[in-house]
């Protein structure tokens, strides 16, 4: 981890330090007040904060293959599509999660499925690990997980499950800075991040933190309209 952090601040004369916050709102607050130079938050956190706080994304995390939301059942389950999971017990992530809740509801809606009547139970899981455990222990019949998390599982675990539906591509999280008082090291740090991303192997530990590209505010505006404004 530290060699990558050192590479990010190369030629800036600064030392990279990681500051831990208890919530994304705390991160946004620290960035806005310039208590930290840069912050890292989820795409949902950015969508809900970018209009009301003086922050701006400078980098977007991404993965290859791109991140998607998956509907997953046990490998032995007869279901092969959303049409087959009527009266199933489904487990989402928290209802403020874009990947784990908002996107699945949209996928159901565009397939003419009313989630409030389609499932026998709608449940929430603490995290994706618990979702998989609940699926394999027959607590749930279908779970919502991110493609990144699914691909991170050992082959032996993936073989116990089957994907029946996947969403459109999604941006990863973003690195942000204050929009009212830009860091004098922004160009150096962003440039170093991009260079590191180009040589970062996707299988390396923590690669998800360092694979980055330029942010696309038009995409964020579209996602905001689609998932936050009810359009």
N, C-alpha and C positions, 0 to 999 in steps of 0.2 A: 504493500500500500504506500509506504513512505516514498520509495523511489518515484512512483507515479505522481505523488503530490509535489515532490521536488521538481519534476519535469514541468508541471503546470505553472510554477512560479519562476521558472528559469529566466534569467536576465531582468527580473523585476526588482531584485535586491531584497525581496521579502521571503519570509518563511511561511509555508502553508501549515495552518493549524485547523483541526476539525472542532467545531463548536456544536455541542449536542443540545437540542431543544426538545421540549416535551410535546409540541404540537406544531402543525404547519402555520397556524396563525401567529405563533411566537416567532417562527422563522421569518415570516413576512414582516412582522413588527421590527425585528432586529435589522433586517435588510433596509427597510424604509428609513430607520433612524441612523443608519450607517454604523451600527454597533458591530456589524460584520460586513465584509465587502461583497460576498456572494452567498446565496442560499440555494438549497435544493429542495424542491417540493414536487408533489404529484401533479399530473395534468389537471385533475379535478380541482386541486388546491389553487392552481394558477387561474383556471377559468373563473372561479368564484372570487378571486382577489384582484385580478388585474384592472378592473374598472374602478374599484373603490379604494385602492391603495396605489401609492406612487412607486410602482415596481415595473420592471420590464424583463422579459426573458432574453437571455443572451445566448443560450445554448439549449438544445433539446436532446435528451437521451433517446437512443433508438436501439433496436435489436434487429438481427438478421437470422431467421425470418422475422418480419414485422410482428409486433404485438397485436394479438386479437383476443376477444372474449370467446371462450369455448363452453358449450353445453356438453357435459360428459356423463356417461352412464357406465355401469359395470360391463365388462367384456361379454358376459353371458346374457346380458339383457337383450330382449328381442327388438327394442326400439332402434330405429335408424334415422329418424327425423323428428322435428318438433311436433309433427302431427301424431307421432306415436306415443307421446309422453302425457297424454291426458290422464288426469287423476293420479299423477305421480307426486311424490313428496320431493320438492325442489329446495335446494339450499343455495341462497345468495350469500354474498358478503354483506357488510353493513349497507343500509339504504342510502348512505351518502357517498357510496363508492361508484365511480363512473364505470370501471371495468366490471365490477362485481355485482352491479345492480341496474344502473341507468341504461347501459348498453343492452343487457339482456332483455329489459322491458321493451326497448325499441325493436329488437329483433323479433320478439313475440308479436308486437303490435303490427309490424309490416307483414307478418305472416297471418294476420287476421285472428290472432289469439288474444283473448282477454285473460290476463294472468290471474285475475281475482276469482275467476270461475273455472279455469282450466285445470288447476292443480288441486289435489286433495289437501295438501299443506304447503305453505310457503314459510320457509325457515331461514335463519341467518346463522352463519358460522363465524367464529372468531377470526379465523385465518384460513388460507387455502390448504394448509396441512390438515387442519381439523376437518375441512370439507372432504378431502380424500379419505381420511380415516373413517368419517361417518358414512361415506358411500360404500366403502369396502366392508364395513360392519353392519350394513343394512339399516342404518338410521335414515338415510336419504336414498331416493331412487335416481336422482339426477342432481348434479352439482354444477355451479358456475365457477370456472377458474380461468386465469389468464394463460395464454399460450406459452409465455415465458416460463411460468411456474411448472406447467405440464412438462415442458421439454427438459427442465432441470431435474426431473425425477429419474431415478434409476430405471433402466430398461425393464427390469422385473416388475416394477410398480406400474409403469405405463401399459404394460401388456395386460394388466388386470382391468383396464378401463378402455372405453371407446368413445371417440368424439362423434357426436351426431349432428352438430351444427357449429359454425364459427362465424363471427361477426366481421365487419369491415376492419381494415387496418386502423390502429390507434397510435398516436404519438406516445412516447414515453413521458417521463417527468421532465422538468425543466430546471436549469440553473438560472437564477435571476439576480438582478442587482437593483439598486435604487434608480428610479428614472429622474429624480429631481437633482441628485447629486452623484453623478456617475463616477465610478472609481477611476483614478488615473492609471490604474494597472489593467483596466478592462481589456484593451486591445491585445496586450501581451498575454494575459491569461487565456483569453478566448483563442488566440492564435496557437498557443501551446497546447491547449485542449484538443484542437482540431488535428494538430500534428500527432499527438499521442493517440488519438482515435484511429488515425490511418494505419498505425503500426500495431494496434492492440488486437490480439487474437481473441475471438469470441469465446474461446474455451478457458481463457485466463480468469483466475479468481478476481472478482470485483470488476470484470470487464463491463458489466452493465452500468457502472458508474461513470465509465470513461469513454464509451462509444457515443459520440455526440455529433450533431450537425447544426446548421443554422436554424433558428426557430422560424416558424411560418405563422404569422399572426392572422392571416386570412383563414387558415385551417382552424385556429383557435376561435375565431369569430363564428365560423360555421358550427363548431361543436357547441359553442355557447348558445347559439340560437336553437340548436337541435335538442340539447339536453337540459339547459337551464331556463329557457324561455318558453318551453312547451310548444315550440313550432315544429 
